[in-house]
Structure formats: C-alpha cells, structure tokens
Amino acid sequence: MKRHTVRELQDMIADQSVSSDEVYQLYLNRIKAMNDSINAFISIESDETSSGTEENDSEIKGVPYALKDIFCSEGDKTTCGSKMLSNFVSPYDATVVKNLRKKGTIILGKTNMDEFAMGSSNETSFYGNVLNPWDTERTPGGSSGGSAAAVAAGMAPIALGTDTGGSIRQPAALTGITGLKPTYGRCSRYGMIAFASSLDQAGILSISAEDAAIFLEHMAGYDHKDSTSSMEEVPKYTEFLNDNLSGKVVGLPKEFFDGSLDSKYQGLVSDSIHEYEKMGIKFKDISLPNIKYSVPTYYVVAPAECSSNLARYDGVRFGHRSSDDSDLDAFYKKTRKEGFGQEVKRRIITGTYVLSAGYYDAYYLKAQKVRQLINQDFLNAFKEVDVIMGPTTQQSAFKLGEKVDDPVSMYMNDIYTISSNLSGVPAISHPIGFVDDLPFGMQVIAPHFMEHDLLNIVHKYQMVTDWHLQIPGICRELDR
Ligand code: GLN
C-alpha cells in the first residue's frame, strides 16, 4: 500500500492523474477494509462532496481528512467518545471545520478518542479502544488516538486532533507520524467540544511537517466567535519551509534529560540531535526549573475547568437523558451517572473539590500561580534559544490494559508535553526512529506564534530522513 501525503494528493489532483472523487473513494475503501482491525473511526461519512466549495482555486480542494469526534460538523453525529453524546447530531460546523470546508476539503469520518479527550491511551472511549497499527496489542496513545491511527495506517492522508496536555503529540509519537499543537489561540475553539478551555487547542496529525504547514494555513485565524482566538496574522507557513537552519540555537532542558529516559530511546534522541547538528544547528543546555510541577499543576487546572464545562450535560437540553425522570434531582444524577464513564467522573469530582470554597486557595489558586512560573521558565529560555527539543514521551507504545487501573502512571505519560499547554506555546512531535519495531518521537517547542519555525525545522529533518515515511506491516497484510 502506498500512503500519500497531502502534497502528493494535491499534485495528483492538479495534474488530473486522479479525480478528487477517486481519492475520496480510495480512502473510504481503505477505512472499510481496515477499521474493524483498528477501530479508528466512530462514524464514516460516506456521502460527502466538495461541491459546496466557495473557493474553486483552493490548493487543497478535494483533499479528504479525518476529523476527531470532538469537532462539531454540521449534520454529523458528534459523540466526543462519550455515551453522553451518543445521540447528538451537530447542527453547525466548528470554525476550523468551516474554514477547511470552504477550501473544498472533504471529511472522511469522525475519529475515535478518549471520552471528552480525557486519557492517554484511547481506553476511556465509550466506543472501545483504538488499536495501534504498529502492534494491535498496544495503544496508539490518546486522546487523539483514532486520528493518529487513521493517518499511520493510511486510512486518511491527514487528520485533525485536539491537544489539552499532549493529545496530539503523544499519539503522533506512538504511531510514527507528525503531530502539531499550535499556539493557544492560533485556531478557533468554536465548535470544538470543551474539556479545559484555557488549555485546549486544535491541531494536526499528518505524515509530514509540510502537510501540517499546508493545512494550518487554512485552519488558523481569528474568529469573533472565540474571544480567546488571536488576531495575530496567519503566515503562509509553506513559504518558511526552506529557510536555512544554520545558526539556530536549540535548548536541551536538563529536566528532560535527567537520566530517566531508557538508553534505547536516548540513543535515538542523540542520533537525531546529531542529524540536526549536520544542518548547522547549535545545541545548548538550559534549565526549566519549574517544569517538574507541570503534571500536578495540570491535574488541578484541567479537572477544575472540566468540572465547569461538563456541567452543561444535564439530560435536559441535548445528549443522553435518563428514562427515570420522576424527580428532577434524581434525574440529573441518573443522567450523569449513566452518560459519563469512570475517568470523566474522576475528573469532575477532582475539579469540583479543588474549586470548592474551602480548598480553592490551596489547590486551584496555587496551581494558577505555578502555571505562571512555568510560563516564565519558557519566556526566560527563549531569550537564549530559538526552540527547545526533547523526547515527546518516556516510552514507545505501551500494551493495552497496562495502565488503565493506575491513573497516576497514565497521567505521567504527558510529562514532557503538558508544560507547553500550561504556557500556550506551540510544539510538534516527529518520528525519529524505532525501538523493537515501535516508533518513537522527538518534540520541538517554540515561542508563541512561531509555528513556522517548528515546521521549517522538522521539514528540514524530514528531507534527509525517512522515519516519517515508514508504513506499519498491517497495511501491507491487508493489501494482499
Ligand atoms: N492525557 C492528558 C489528559 O488525560 C491530556 C489529554 C489531552 O491532551 N486532551 O488529560
């Protein structure tokens, strides 16, 4: 099986060697052939067309993509991986979906995810876990695991995901693809079902950084419907891809290289640093002293915001509704008890606790203060270096079931990714090799609104390496 990049599809559609309908059919057929083995899609949209395109000369007209089921898309079931929204059909498009629709892109289907994006393994989904195409006994990561697996297995050329604490970068790393979390506010959150509003950001899971640059250009931008979206102009990201990297300074935080990374992964990180050195990049040791508080800070802030955001699911307005409605109070409780899974309940309870009058100062307020210190660490570091690099995760894909009963060990999955969400800076993960036939990723973090720098750096690496082009064996087997 050949996995096409968006760039290749664009060229093929432009020179008419294939029509956009044929491209769409090709991916639908693959989804139909593979979804039973991977469970990447919750629903498949088999009647989409690009005929409604407002811009006929759009460079991405006819390019199909997979959409995480957290984004509202008009007329489509939008479940957020939850029983609570299992009957919800969105009456409107999220702004990023609308932006892409205007350019003539086509939605292939809605991808599986951890319930309300809470999780790192896709095992909290009401629709069953996603399987990692590299080894179906392992998790593809989460929460955007369906989007990651879809791209890795060639069921979609590119996918949208969301990243609140690592949910694009971690699954991208575990499935051997590229995952970009843009700056907070770069893409509108309107129509993206809220988990933790001050951390959530829409982003891209793709084969290459070049593809991410192509899509980000069309997704991003100010939206009056999201007061936290930025007015900062959207650059033409593709124009920066060939900038010279010579003279760039990369910081290596000592906190990411504290000896806890297994030597087999450390070897891959060192190899990729060496590759970057050959391009003229200089490396410098730095420190982010407060980064060690990222995970505990996140697990106060994110549940606090989720407890408030998820209060809207009361069974009255939309979503699951308990059949027992004899008494209003009992009805609310039953609806929420039946509609939410265990992890979501755990977060709501934690969030309600840290926001309660007696504990607000001790937990929530303190976490907000530490969040400022973490942000200041990044601002200080970026006075000395252009970008920061380190591993995306501490290990490659772990076995399904291995961490489900141990929430703390599951939460530690995001030890390297969470700090960027707390500070709002953009970050990208890209594949840098394999350990025991499983892919491993490296993260690059940039100052706010410097996505073009991240994409340029990773694109340059992908010009001289082919880790991002490796295809899981299951794709070849299914071809036969
Ligand atoms: N794994 C983290 C969590 O469970 C991050 C999830 C995300 O980025 N949506 O909260």
Boltz pocket constraint, residues with backbone or C-beta under 6 A from the ligand:
constraints:
  - pocket:
      binder: B
      contacts: [[A, 116], [A, 117], [A, 118], [A, 119], [A, 120], [A, 142], [A, 143], [A, 162], [A, 163], [A, 164], [A, 165], [A, 166], [A, 167], [A, 168], [A, 195], [A, 302], [A, 410], [A, 414]]
      max_distance: 6.0
